[in-house]
């Protein structure tokens, strides 16, 4: 008896010990492996249940979840639970941007007691953005089948992609096929279904970090040598491909083989936005975009990728069809030559060069039935290629444009455009060169129709897909340029060439079909002139022609730099290499446009300085000497900023405005104060020893009698009501004159003069004469009292004797009225 038979007998004996069928009840002991989850679920809502525990802790349900590698006793309350329940064994694999923590290993994971059930092994995978995760099937390979098909070994694999829009079934597969790997974005799952009673075949698929893909999934196929045919299905087939999504297949094709693509069972959706399309990408070729109803390529050579794009579908109507199709990939060896007819007669002066790159290649080229290693096509030619791959050949184009006299040159700009070549060529156009020959006293002027250029330099790389190399006719480099810069115009006073190529040796894109415009102009004073217009706060690097090698002897170059108003240019000279001159000197000069004075001038034996600020448009001129050793090369950094003088002007304007406002306010205040002073000049000081004083200089004019309460008294003596009659009698002489002082005697309290209730009479002596001690020019001192005390009218009623005393004191000798007795 063989060892395999013994092992099977022991396992069956173990199963017979674990499973006991007692009156229709099956009992199993299950221990999941660490990191594994068992999900036992029923396909029926009612009927057979799975139970755990015993007694009061017994729990029964139509589903059960087991994990944590803990032994569990499970009972099914029906005789054939395998007809009702299915088992899913799942594990998790997570990836960082550098590695993954596990692989897809086909093992039982403790599910052997459930051998009689349909089992599904699932590995849930998670990628770390922006990378995808990759499953490698290289050892055995997979092939795709329709969802209704079954695999011969009854082991079927399913790949799902979990997107924000939902779960998409990438495909169902069987073992052994051309599919060598699969990459999924974000989240996905890979599952293996094994029918009841089928033992699991051991195996392993490695999981690693994938690429940054832009599609739902990327399936790689390695097509076998010889004739073969492979079928692929769109995701969710036969249902619709996900809305507005992308699927990619990459085909690795053997050498000397051609591949054809066909779309079968195509169902087209109704699109709201965009259109469905198929894109074909090959190395060194332009992308080929076709609609799904067009004939697809049938003679692809070399590796390529097929991208299926869906539109934003209109699913408002029930039963509206989505996108689904069957892709048939046919491969066969190439043994017959590919004929290609090239006619360049319509493009005057254009030559096409095809060169074989690898001598050991099986590629065979013929022109007009003659085998050659290098082919030059200038007119109408018949070419043939056999077993030639894109990487075997290099295709370049060249065109000569020139004139001997300026009046014979083209009057309009000559557009330097990429030629349109036939698609039958096995390799794309690698580069195109234009040779420009101006008259002896002429200049070539280059401008870009797609916008200003920038010079490719350290710190200012060209990230675009094309590179423009400008050189003199002897090959001396002037500079490498690309779009999206600050150089608006290049003027060169010599024979020159312009070569455009793709970055990294890729095919030239049709979006750059019109590269430059060339004009023939009159002679310029310098050998090279560049016109530059930079943007605010965007540094621009400008290098001398031929950098880093250096300028030619005695050659000159100028940059005309435009500086907008209210801006200033900051210049820094970096990476300066100065030679030792045997004749003349190198020179760096800066001069404002329209000015005869130089802002800056340095020779090779002088320090160039660190920074220079120019506030107007200027010329930057450089000239070389005859070097004895070394070379002359400079990189200039120019940055436009807002002018500091403008900022100072703004600040001074604000200060001047504030000062003007301050002066106006000061004038207004002075006028108001002056008016108040004029009003106060009419006030006099009135002193009454027995009454209230009116003080001049108070902060407001005293109230009138009608406005204040100075005429309100607590009591009034009846004898004083008619005081004005006594005054009249004195004036007409009824009362005697009294030029001398007569003391008043017998004065009673009731005879005291009435004083306003607002006056302050404390401490004042009564019936005592005191001479007026101040001259008429001097006012009495102000009494100490609060400034807030209101001023009142000083109309005080007094007795006749008292009034006469005051008159004699203050007015001197009394004058007789005119016409008196």
ZATIZA-460620 format. One line per field, with one value per residue (C-alpha): residue number from 1; y, z, x. Coordinates in steps of 0.05 Angstrom, whole numbers, plus 5000, padded with zeros to 4 digits. Example, Ala and Ser with C-alpha at 12.3 -4.5 7.8 and 13.67 -1.06 7.14 Angstrom:
2
seq: c(1;2)
north: c(4910;4979)
up: c(5156;5143)
east: c(5246;5273)
***
This chain:
821
seq: c(1;2;3;4;5;6;7;8;9;10;11;12;13;14;15;16;17;18;19;20;21;22;23;24;25;26;27;28;29;30;31;32;33;34;35;36;37;38;39;40;41;42;43;44;45;46;47;48;49;50;51;52;53;54;55;56;57;58;59;60;61;62;63;64;65;66;67;68;69;70;71;72;73;74;75;76;77;78;79;80;81;82;83;84;85;86;87;88;89;90;91;92;93;94;95;96;97;98;99;100;101;102;103;104;105;106;107;108;109;110;111;112;113;114;115;116;117;118;119;120;121;122;123;124;125;126;127;128;129;130;131;132;133;134;135;136;137;138;139;140;141;142;143;144;145;146;147;148;149;150;151;152;153;154;155;156;157;158;159;160;161;162;163;164;165;166;167;168;169;170;171;172;173;174;175;176;177;178;179;180;181;182;183;184;185;186;187;188;189;190;191;192;193;194;195;196;197;198;199;200;201;202;203;204;205;206;207;208;209;210;211;212;213;214;215;216;217;218;219;220;221;222;223;224;225;226;227;228;229;230;231;232;233;234;235;236;237;238;239;240;241;242;243;244;245;246;247;248;249;250;251;252;253;254;255;256;257;258;259;260;261;262;263;264;265;266;267;268;269;270;271;272;273;274;275;276;277;278;279;280;281;282;283;284;285;286;287;288;289;290;291;292;293;294;295;296;297;298;299;300;301;302;303;304;305;306;307;308;309;310;311;312;313;314;315;316;317;318;319;320;321;322;323;324;325;326;327;328;329;330;331;332;333;334;335;336;337;338;339;340;341;342;343;344;345;346;347;348;349;350;351;352;353;354;355;356;357;358;359;360;361;362;363;364;365;366;367;368;369;370;371;372;373;374;375;376;377;378;379;380;381;382;383;384;385;386;387;388;389;390;391;392;393;394;395;396;397;398;399;400;401;402;403;404;405;406;407;408;409;410;411;412;413;414;415;416;417;418;419;420;421;422;423;424;425;426;427;428;429;430;431;432;433;434;435;436;437;438;439;440;441;442;443;444;445;446;447;448;449;450;451;452;453;454;455;456;457;458;459;460;461;462;463;464;465;466;467;468;469;470;471;472;473;474;475;476;477;478;479;480;481;482;483;484;485;486;487;488;489;490;491;492;493;494;495;496;497;498;499;500;501;502;503;504;505;506;507;508;509;510;511;512;513;514;515;516;517;518;519;520;521;522;523;524;525;526;527;528;529;530;531;532;533;534;535;536;537;538;539;540;541;542;543;544;545;546;547;548;549;550;551;552;553;554;555;556;557;558;559;560;561;562;563;564;565;566;567;568;569;570;571;572;573;574;575;576;577;578;579;580;581;582;583;584;585;586;587;588;589;590;591;592;593;594;595;596;597;598;599;600;601;602;603;604;605;606;607;608;609;610;611;612;613;614;615;616;617;618;619;620;621;622;623;624;625;626;627;628;629;630;631;632;633;634;635;636;637;638;639;640;641;642;643;644;645;646;647;648;649;650;651;652;653;654;655;656;657;658;659;660;661;662;663;664;665;666;667;668;669;670;671;672;673;674;675;676;677;678;679;680;681;682;683;684;685;686;687;688;689;690;691;692;693;694;695;696;697;698;699;700;701;702;703;704;705;706;707;708;709;710;711;712;713;714;715;716;717;718;719;720;721;722;723;724;725;726;727;728;729;730;731;732;733;734;735;736;737;738;739;740;741;742;743;744;745;746;747;748;749;750;751;752;753;754;755;756;757;758;759;760;761;762;763;764;765;766;767;768;769;770;771;772;773;774;775;776;777;778;779;780;781;782;783;784;785;786;787;788;789;790;791;792;793;794;795;796;797;798;799;800;801;802;803;804;805;806;807;808;809;810;811;812;813;814;815;816;817;818;819;820;821)
north: c(5000;5068;5125;5166;5112;5107;5182;5181;5125;5161;5225;5186;5153;5222;5248;5188;5203;5277;5270;5234;5226;5216;5220;5270;5315;5325;5349;5377;5403;5462;5501;5559;5576;5641;5701;5661;5673;5619;5641;5584;5610;5579;5591;5582;5630;5574;5502;5473;5513;5512;5512;5522;5511;5468;5476;5548;5574;5539;5586;5567;5608;5603;5631;5625;5665;5632;5662;5671;5598;5575;5503;5504;5447;5458;5420;5421;5402;5368;5305;5337;5407;5407;5415;5477;5511;5538;5555;5615;5617;5687;5719;5790;5815;5888;5925;5988;6028;5982;5911;5865;5824;5758;5716;5677;5607;5552;5513;5484;5533;5484;5472;5397;5378;5417;5377;5356;5428;5476;5517;5585;5610;5687;5732;5805;5850;5924;5969;6033;6092;6110;6040;5979;5909;5856;5781;5740;5679;5669;5598;5567;5624;5633;5638;5674;5638;5661;5661;5601;5557;5507;5491;5421;5412;5443;5497;5566;5633;5699;5769;5828;5902;5942;6014;6073;6059;5987;5917;5898;5827;5832;5761;5686;5643;5573;5548;5545;5602;5665;5712;5723;5777;5823;5891;5923;5993;6005;5944;5877;5804;5739;5677;5602;5559;5485;5440;5393;5332;5363;5367;5433;5433;5464;5525;5596;5662;5717;5785;5848;5923;5942;6003;6069;6049;6093;6038;5992;5935;5918;5846;5824;5768;5732;5705;5639;5629;5604;5609;5619;5649;5678;5706;5760;5789;5858;5866;5843;5804;5790;5850;5920;5946;5997;6067;6116;6069;6041;5970;5954;5892;5889;5839;5812;5787;5742;5766;5755;5751;5793;5802;5815;5841;5828;5850;5799;5801;5877;5912;5988;6034;6099;6153;6218;6242;6219;6161;6088;6075;6027;6055;6018;6039;6012;6033;6088;6096;6145;6121;6092;6109;6073;6068;5999;5990;6004;5947;5934;5924;5856;5862;5889;5874;5877;5889;5933;5951;5954;6003;5997;6062;6066;6129;6159;6115;6134;6082;6120;6072;6002;5949;6000;5962;5975;5960;5888;5853;5793;5807;5756;5760;5721;5713;5683;5684;5733;5703;5746;5817;5879;5924;6000;6054;6122;6184;6249;6287;6332;6358;6396;6385;6330;6268;6206;6164;6093;6059;5990;5996;5924;5886;5819;5832;5789;5852;5858;5924;5933;5994;5980;5906;5921;5899;5955;5971;6045;6073;6145;6163;6229;6217;6160;6093;6022;5994;5925;5903;5832;5812;5885;5908;5982;5976;5950;6013;6088;6135;6208;6264;6325;6385;6441;6512;6570;6629;6667;6737;6768;6788;6715;6688;6671;6732;6695;6652;6581;6532;6477;6420;6346;6307;6258;6188;6125;6078;6018;6038;5990;6046;6117;6182;6192;6262;6316;6367;6431;6462;6537;6577;6652;6701;6726;6790;6758;6730;6672;6690;6633;6638;6586;6585;6549;6602;6625;6576;6561;6537;6468;6481;6454;6481;6493;6424;6410;6366;6368;6312;6347;6378;6430;6431;6494;6491;6522;6487;6458;6425;6477;6477;6542;6513;6463;6490;6468;6500;6540;6590;6665;6668;6697;6702;6676;6712;6678;6710;6646;6581;6538;6476;6460;6388;6367;6300;6267;6262;6194;6171;6164;6178;6250;6268;6298;6353;6384;6378;6452;6462;6531;6587;6611;6679;6707;6778;6831;6827;6839;6868;6809;6736;6716;6757;6730;6769;6753;6770;6738;6736;6766;6725;6670;6662;6654;6623;6644;6612;6634;6597;6530;6524;6490;6485;6560;6613;6614;6661;6735;6716;6762;6751;6797;6788;6841;6835;6869;6898;6921;6988;6989;6927;6916;6860;6827;6798;6747;6719;6646;6591;6641;6611;6661;6645;6673;6717;6724;6779;6827;6815;6782;6832;6831;6895;6918;6979;7007;7010;7081;7101;7113;7100;7030;7005;6951;6929;6875;6841;6773;6803;6838;6812;6802;6820;6785;6821;6877;6912;6945;6981;6988;6944;6932;6899;6844;6839;6789;6781;6732;6743;6698;6649;6625;6572;6560;6582;6637;6614;6647;6630;6691;6688;6742;6752;6805;6837;6898;6960;6983;7055;7044;7020;7080;7126;7094;7103;7176;7189;7161;7203;7265;7253;7244;7307;7347;7322;7342;7412;7421;7400;7446;7506;7492;7488;7553;7590;7566;7586;7654;7667;7649;7696;7753;7741;7741;7807;7846;7820;7866;7853;7880;7879;7888;7881;7864;7822;7770;7782;7765;7733;7743;7685;7633;7578;7605;7671;7686;7673;7730;7751;7713;7649;7644;7651;7710;7752;7704;7724;7693;7760;7833;7896;7940;8003;7979;7966;8038;8050;8075;8135;8154;8151;8198;8247;8249;8263;8323;8351;8333;8301;8336;8325;8287;8289;8265;8202;8198;8138;8101;8089;8053;8002;7942;7872;7886;7942;7898;7897;7837;7788;7734;7667;7642;7691;7676;7731;7693;7732;7800;7861;7907;7981;7987;8028;8003;8043;8011;7986;7973;8020;8024;7985;7927;7878;7849;7779;7722;7690;7617;7581;7523;7535;7501;7554;7588;7661;7707;7778;7827;7870;7885;7933;7977;8036;8106;8121;8060;8076;8145;8120;8074;8129;8174;8120;8094;8152;8210;8279;8279;8322;8367;8350;8398;8450;8440;8493)
up: c(5000;4980;5029;4995;5006;5080;5088;5057;5102;5164;5144;5131;5199;5230;5196;5219;5291;5285;5249;5284;5254;5310;5291;5234;5272;5250;5298;5276;5314;5277;5293;5245;5232;5262;5219;5184;5188;5174;5151;5149;5117;5092;5025;5057;5104;5142;5154;5176;5227;5254;5330;5381;5456;5499;5550;5564;5524;5461;5402;5334;5270;5195;5195;5239;5241;5270;5281;5331;5324;5380;5376;5368;5368;5313;5304;5244;5260;5193;5161;5099;5117;5058;5012;5049;5077;5042;5075;5060;5088;5084;5100;5095;5059;5064;5024;5038;4984;4991;5010;5027;5090;5057;4994;4965;4993;4975;5041;5081;5140;5186;5140;5130;5173;5124;5063;5046;5038;4980;5001;4977;4996;4993;5001;5013;4989;5003;4967;4992;4946;4895;4883;4863;4889;4841;4841;4802;4762;4723;4747;4719;4688;4683;4627;4628;4620;4619;4686;4665;4647;4693;4697;4681;4750;4783;4814;4790;4808;4811;4814;4841;4844;4900;4877;4904;4852;4875;4866;4796;4774;4734;4710;4724;4709;4705;4717;4661;4611;4583;4640;4680;4730;4752;4785;4823;4851;4923;4947;4915;4928;4897;4910;4895;4894;4909;4903;4958;4967;4924;4957;4952;4906;4941;4908;4918;4881;4903;4922;4914;4906;4835;4792;4793;4745;4721;4706;4744;4734;4691;4666;4635;4584;4558;4491;4470;4409;4346;4328;4387;4404;4471;4492;4542;4571;4594;4670;4696;4631;4607;4648;4635;4644;4702;4685;4661;4678;4645;4637;4611;4582;4567;4516;4514;4443;4421;4369;4297;4314;4295;4336;4314;4356;4344;4384;4389;4420;4427;4464;4460;4514;4506;4528;4564;4565;4529;4481;4486;4454;4448;4455;4431;4459;4436;4455;4410;4373;4379;4412;4364;4385;4351;4363;4384;4318;4274;4249;4301;4285;4257;4247;4312;4321;4389;4457;4464;4511;4498;4540;4540;4559;4577;4574;4625;4608;4605;4650;4663;4623;4651;4609;4577;4550;4579;4551;4544;4494;4480;4459;4415;4411;4354;4348;4292;4270;4215;4158;4100;4088;4101;4040;4051;3998;4016;3973;3994;3929;3959;4012;3978;4007;4056;4064;4106;4138;4164;4200;4229;4302;4321;4274;4305;4293;4244;4214;4138;4101;4027;3982;3911;3924;3947;4017;4056;4127;4118;4073;4049;4019;3980;3932;3914;3940;3953;4019;4051;4122;4147;4221;4240;4309;4330;4373;4314;4273;4278;4232;4224;4177;4151;4109;4081;4077;4050;4004;3976;3974;4025;3970;3948;4017;4037;4058;4107;4165;4147;4193;4217;4220;4232;4168;4164;4151;4129;4184;4149;4175;4231;4275;4290;4274;4325;4307;4253;4232;4192;4162;4155;4109;4112;4064;4082;4108;4136;4202;4221;4270;4308;4346;4376;4356;4421;4466;4493;4502;4560;4560;4589;4647;4716;4760;4700;4668;4609;4633;4567;4517;4464;4464;4412;4398;4364;4336;4284;4218;4242;4301;4353;4403;4417;4467;4483;4490;4504;4509;4568;4583;4575;4510;4458;4400;4380;4326;4298;4248;4217;4184;4234;4248;4290;4313;4351;4387;4441;4513;4531;4459;4453;4392;4373;4392;4341;4390;4375;4300;4289;4326;4307;4257;4220;4186;4146;4169;4159;4191;4265;4302;4349;4332;4376;4404;4451;4468;4538;4574;4642;4693;4763;4817;4766;4761;4690;4676;4614;4593;4544;4477;4480;4556;4591;4539;4529;4476;4412;4408;4396;4393;4422;4450;4474;4513;4507;4572;4578;4647;4655;4689;4765;4763;4770;4749;4797;4762;4791;4753;4773;4748;4717;4683;4660;4615;4613;4551;4502;4462;4483;4545;4562;4580;4615;4606;4627;4594;4598;4533;4506;4552;4531;4600;4623;4688;4697;4663;4684;4651;4665;4714;4755;4807;4776;4840;4871;4849;4804;4803;4739;4740;4664;4602;4588;4545;4574;4529;4534;4490;4490;4480;4449;4506;4522;4568;4598;4569;4580;4603;4647;4674;4690;4737;4726;4773;4764;4828;4846;4846;4914;4889;4875;4945;4973;4930;4957;5029;5017;4984;5044;5091;5050;5050;5126;5134;5090;5132;5195;5168;5148;5217;5250;5208;5227;5301;5297;5263;5316;5373;5342;5336;5409;5430;5391;5430;5496;5480;5492;5563;5622;5695;5742;5815;5872;5942;5970;5913;5861;5813;5738;5720;5649;5614;5634;5585;5562;5555;5615;5607;5595;5648;5615;5611;5682;5751;5775;5781;5828;5901;5965;5992;5966;6010;5993;5999;5944;5893;5867;5870;5799;5821;5872;5818;5774;5831;5843;5770;5769;5834;5880;5927;5950;5922;5963;5940;6005;6042;6094;6137;6138;6207;6233;6180;6196;6171;6135;6098;6072;5996;5964;5936;5885;5916;5871;5897;5951;6005;6061;6098;6067;6114;6116;6134;6124;6069;6033;5978;5909;5908;5835;5778;5720;5680;5729;5747;5816;5827;5814;5876;5889;5870;5827;5752;5746;5787;5741;5726;5738;5722;5773;5778;5853;5884;5936;5979;5954;6004;5985;5911;5922;5959;5902;5853;5892;5898;5828;5785;5820;5822;5801;5740;5737;5685;5628;5641;5716;5769)
east: c(5000;5029;5040;4987;4935;4955;4948;4879;4856;4880;4844;4780;4787;4796;4734;4694;4715;4697;4631;4576;4507;4458;4385;4397;4446;4519;4572;4640;4701;4732;4796;4810;4883;4910;4890;4835;4760;4707;4638;4587;4523;4459;4426;4357;4322;4288;4304;4371;4410;4481;4489;4544;4547;4502;4448;4427;4487;4466;4457;4429;4426;4429;4500;4562;4627;4689;4759;4816;4841;4795;4768;4692;4642;4591;4525;4478;4406;4395;4422;4454;4478;4527;4467;4446;4508;4569;4636;4681;4751;4781;4848;4875;4937;4958;5011;5049;5083;5144;5121;5063;5053;5033;5021;4964;4978;4930;4921;4863;4873;4837;4778;4790;4730;4687;4712;4641;4619;4629;4688;4711;4780;4784;4844;4824;4879;4891;4940;4971;4957;4980;5008;4968;4977;5002;4989;5040;5015;5079;5092;5028;4989;4914;4864;4798;4731;4659;4622;4580;4640;4674;4748;4773;4805;4743;4787;4761;4791;4755;4786;4746;4762;4728;4719;4681;4627;4619;4647;4669;4684;4748;4742;4736;4797;4824;4894;4946;4942;4976;4955;5019;4999;4942;4944;4886;4878;4859;4819;4807;4798;4823;4783;4787;4724;4730;4668;4646;4689;4746;4813;4851;4911;4970;5001;5024;5017;5064;5035;5077;5072;5050;5054;5015;4960;4904;4854;4807;4855;4915;4922;4988;4989;5051;5032;5064;5106;5074;5001;4954;4886;4864;4797;4786;4721;4704;4693;4625;4614;4560;4534;4558;4628;4630;4605;4659;4716;4779;4806;4876;4908;4983;5009;5080;5090;5148;5197;5178;5105;5045;4982;4911;4852;4778;4717;4661;4592;4597;4541;4545;4514;4477;4526;4512;4584;4647;4650;4670;4738;4797;4867;4930;4998;5065;5135;5160;5094;5037;4974;4922;4851;4793;4719;4694;4657;4718;4763;4817;4891;4910;4986;5014;5088;5121;5091;5030;4973;4899;4857;4782;4746;4673;4630;4583;4524;4450;4417;4353;4311;4302;4338;4384;4445;4513;4582;4604;4649;4692;4764;4798;4874;4907;4982;5024;5096;5117;5154;5131;5157;5115;5110;5111;5106;5136;5124;5160;5151;5098;5146;5202;5272;5251;5293;5277;5331;5319;5376;5383;5406;5422;5468;5448;5375;5336;5306;5315;5303;5298;5288;5266;5283;5354;5374;5408;5429;5414;5359;5352;5285;5281;5224;5177;5204;5180;5204;5197;5210;5214;5219;5232;5211;5205;5267;5307;5302;5312;5273;5294;5276;5315;5296;5340;5313;5355;5363;5423;5393;5345;5296;5293;5276;5205;5166;5122;5146;5166;5132;5178;5128;5136;5125;5067;5096;5059;5036;5068;5136;5155;5183;5159;5195;5251;5274;5267;5320;5315;5378;5369;5416;5404;5439;5509;5480;5417;5392;5347;5292;5258;5192;5147;5073;5056;5086;5154;5211;5257;5328;5342;5391;5406;5350;5306;5295;5250;5193;5157;5156;5199;5268;5291;5366;5391;5462;5507;5517;5584;5550;5569;5512;5474;5425;5371;5301;5230;5161;5133;5187;5204;5244;5199;5248;5317;5358;5421;5469;5498;5479;5444;5401;5340;5329;5268;5267;5225;5247;5275;5276;5201;5159;5145;5074;5027;5007;5076;5069;5083;5149;5176;5167;5229;5237;5295;5310;5363;5432;5439;5499;5509;5519;5460;5402;5349;5285;5261;5196;5191;5135;5131;5167;5184;5260;5287;5355;5393;5459;5511;5510;5545;5538;5572;5627;5633;5624;5665;5724;5705;5631;5578;5509;5454;5389;5335;5297;5229;5212;5140;5124;5125;5170;5245;5291;5339;5400;5447;5507;5518;5563;5611;5672;5724;5784;5853;5851;5908;5874;5819;5775;5710;5657;5589;5549;5479;5449;5378;5340;5343;5401;5474;5501;5520;5489;5541;5606;5655;5715;5745;5795;5740;5692;5623;5586;5527;5463;5442;5374;5347;5280;5271;5277;5350;5403;5448;5509;5566;5627;5685;5759;5811;5821;5891;5862;5794;5728;5675;5607;5554;5486;5444;5384;5331;5272;5219;5192;5151;5193;5216;5214;5140;5130;5168;5125;5062;5086;5105;5038;5002;5045;5032;4958;4957;4999;4951;4892;4930;4943;4870;4847;4899;4875;4803;4821;4860;4802;4753;4799;4811;4737;4728;4785;4751;4688;4725;4760;4693;4686;4707;4721;4669;4686;4636;4663;4596;4570;4589;4645;4641;4707;4734;4767;4716;4704;4638;4601;4556;4484;4435;4387;4331;4374;4398;4368;4409;4346;4312;4316;4296;4266;4262;4261;4202;4244;4289;4236;4238;4312;4312;4270;4322;4375;4335;4326;4400;4413;4365;4392;4336;4386;4447;4515;4564;4635;4664;4655;4601;4599;4535;4507;4447;4449;4405;4402;4338;4373;4428;4431;4401;4452;4439;4432;4488;4539;4588;4590;4626;4679;4660;4662;4601;4598;4673;4704;4764;4796;4802;4873;4881;4890;4842;4892;4897;4844;4836;4862;4817;4788;4799;4736;4716;4717;4650;4615;4565;4573;4513;4495;4522;4460;4458;4407;4440;4421;4432;4487;4526;4519;4543;4604;4622;4615;4659;4711;4710;4688;4721;4690;4619;4603;4543;4492;4486;4433;4435;4421)
***
